[in-house]
Each structure stands twice: as structure tokens, then as C-alpha cells.
């Protein structure tokens, strides 16, 4: 086994472990928003590590372009999707835990409601 193969396997194992930690976080975190954050971050980082491992395992310019595009699309959609799901949860009344100290959307939603009433 070459050094590149060892690095590839290490990245793939690390990516799988990140997914495992995300799954455990889904079960253990205290509220909807923390769970969503953990799953979104784990999904993005786990996918990035797995794709990096794949690129190290099969290095070529063609694979680099494909994997780079896949990673770019995945990171962009995971961030936007996570944000949209969190906002939808907030707007439908999902309450955060008592440990949550800030509510930045309260000001945004009250401004929007005031604008629509005019």
C-alpha cells in the first residue's frame, strides 16, 4: 500500500466517523435546531472527507473535476437546505431549548409582520 492509499483510507474512515457522530448527535442533542446544525455540519464535513478520500484513491484530473463539482454542489445545497429547514421550523413555532440565549429571528419576523400590516 502506498502513502496515497493510506491517506485515502484514513480520509474515508474519518468521513464515516463524522457521519456516525452526526447520527449520534441527532439522537442526543437537546432540540430541533441543535440537531439540525449537527446533522448539517456532519453531512458537509463527512461528504468532503469521503470525496477527498475517493480522489486520493483514484487521482486524475477528470476525477478531480467531478469530485470538485460534486463537493461544491453538496456544500452549497447543504447550507441553504439547513438554513431553510431551520427557518421553516422557527416560523411554524418549534420552540428552542431553555439553554438558547439569543433569538435573532424574532426581530426579523416582527419587522416583516409590521411591514405587511401597513
C-alpha positions in Angstrom: 0.0 0.0 0.0 1.3 3.4 -0.9 1.1 6.5 1.2 -1.6 7.9 -1.1 -3.7 4.7 -0.4 -3.2 5.0 3.3 -4.3 8.7 3.2 -7.3 7.8 1.1 -8.4 5.1 3.6 -7.8 7.5 6.5 -10.0 10.2 4.9 -12.8 7.7 4.1 -12.7 6.3 7.7 -12.7 9.9 9.1 -15.7 10.8 6.9 -17.6 7.7 8.1 -16.8 8.6 11.7 -18.1 12.2 11.1 -21.3 10.7 9.8 -21.5 8.5 12.9 -21.0 11.4 15.2 -23.7 13.3 13.3 -26.1 10.4 13.8 -25.4 10.2 17.5 -25.9 14.0 17.7 -29.3 13.6 16.0 -30.3 11.3 18.9 -28.5 13.2 21.8 -28.8 16.9 21.1 -31.3 18.9 23.1 -33.6 20.5 20.5 -34.6 20.7 16.8 -32.1 23.5 16.0 -29.1 21.8 17.6 -29.9 18.5 15.9 -30.3 20.2 12.5 -27.0 22.0 13.0 -25.2 18.9 13.9 -26.6 16.9 11.0 -25.9 19.7 8.5 -22.3 20.1 9.6 -21.7 16.4 9.8 -23.2 15.9 6.3 -21.0 18.6 4.8 -17.7 17.5 6.5 -18.4 13.8 6.2 -19.1 14.2 2.5 -16.0 16.3 2.0 -13.8 13.8 3.7 -15.3 10.9 1.8 -14.8 12.7 -1.6 -11.3 13.6 -0.7 -10.6 10.0 0.1 -12.0 9.0 -3.2 -9.9 11.5 -5.0 -6.8 10.3 -3.2 -7.7 6.7 -4.1 -8.3 7.4 -7.8 -6.3 10.5 -8.6 -6.8 12.0 -12.0 -7.7 15.4 -13.4 -11.0 14.1 -14.6 -11.9 12.7 -11.2 -10.7 15.9 -9.5 -13.1 17.9 -11.7 -16.0 15.6 -11.0 -15.4 15.4 -7.3 -14.8 19.1 -7.0 -18.1 19.8 -8.7 -19.9 17.3 -6.5 -18.4 18.8 -3.4 -19.3 22.3 -4.4 -22.9 21.4 -5.1 -23.2 19.4 -1.9 -21.7 22.1 0.3 -23.9 24.8 -1.3 -27.1 22.8 -1.0 -26.5 21.5 2.5 -26.0 25.1 3.9 -29.0 26.5 2.1 -31.2 23.5 2.9 -30.3 23.5 6.6 -31.0 27.2 6.8 -34.4 26.8 5.1 -35.4 23.9 7.3 -34.4 25.8 10.4 -36.3 28.9 9.3 -39.4 26.8 8.5 -39.2 25.2 11.9 -39.0 28.6 13.5 -41.9 30.0 11.6 -44.1 27.0 12.4 -43.4 27.5 16.1 -40.8 24.9 17.0 -39.5 26.1 20.4 -35.8 26.1 21.2 -34.5 24.7 24.4 -34.2 26.8 27.5 -30.4 26.9 27.1 -30.8 29.1 23.9 -29.9 32.6 24.8 -30.4 34.6 21.6 -33.3 34.8 19.1 -32.1 36.7 16.1 -35.1 35.8 14.0 -37.6 37.4 16.5 -36.6 40.8 15.3 -36.7 39.8 11.7 -40.1 38.2 11.8 -41.6 41.1 13.8 -40.3 43.6 11.2 -41.8 41.5 8.4 -45.1 41.3 10.1 -45.1 45.1 10.7 -44.4 45.8 7.0 -47.2 43.5 5.8 -49.7 45.2 8.1 -49.1 48.7 6.5 
